[in-house]
Amino acid sequence: AAGVIQSPRHLIKEKRETATLKCYPISRHDTVYWYQQGPGQDPQFLISFYEKMQSDKGSIPDRFSAQQFSDYHSELNMSSLELGDSALYFCASLQLGNTEAFFGQGTRLTVV
Amino acid sequence: AQKVTQAQTEISVVEKEDVTLDCVYETRDTTYYLFWYKQPPSGELVFLIRRNSFDEQNEISGRYSWNFQKSTSSFNFTITASQVVDSAVYFCALSESGTSYDKVIFGPGTSLSVIP
């Protein structure tokens, strides 16, 4: 079975540009989580969605926004990019009630 | 507030040695979930185990075993007969959320190098 798909895998943007990261959860998974992992850091929770509604919010900057669409895929929109936004961005999906969330391979964003 | 400590930043072992990765957590809740994830050099996060706070049974899965002790707030991970493919960063994580994955707090990670 296909896992969580994230696109693109790598992205290079300049400061002040905008980036959109996409996450396609496993089929029938209704919950999506976004995490940010800076270089040498542990993953930090950004935001989560359940059934297309935002369910929780972590340390997500106001410059970032996200949504979950009717087909359950999610997009993380990042504006006015800063050098400090360079990180690995993970998406994870879960079918609520199950015990294991599956992580995608991540999108590595580099801001130059 | 919840917190996860992995005191070992880096560990190197020779192949076939056993190695234990320590994890100590802090939480005020009586219901919580603990996790271990593996992050190989390729970067993806691989789920290893999830344990809820009411289940203190130790678990063994192949060469992996976990020792959960509420009395010491520890959830240690042992790899028996380590292999080169075990080289990765290992994260211990904690969630107080009822849905178990919201606001998962990761520890700083332990980088394990297994030398042939």
Interface residues (C-beta under 8 A of the other chain):
Chain A: T31 Y33 Q41 D42 P43 Q44 F45 S48 Y50 S55 D56 G58 L88 F90 A92 L94 L96 T99 E100 A101 F102 F103 G104 Q105 G106 R108
Chain B: Y37 S42 G43 E44 L45 V46 F47 R50 F91 S97 T99 S100 Y101 D102 K103 V104 I105 F106 G107 P108 G109
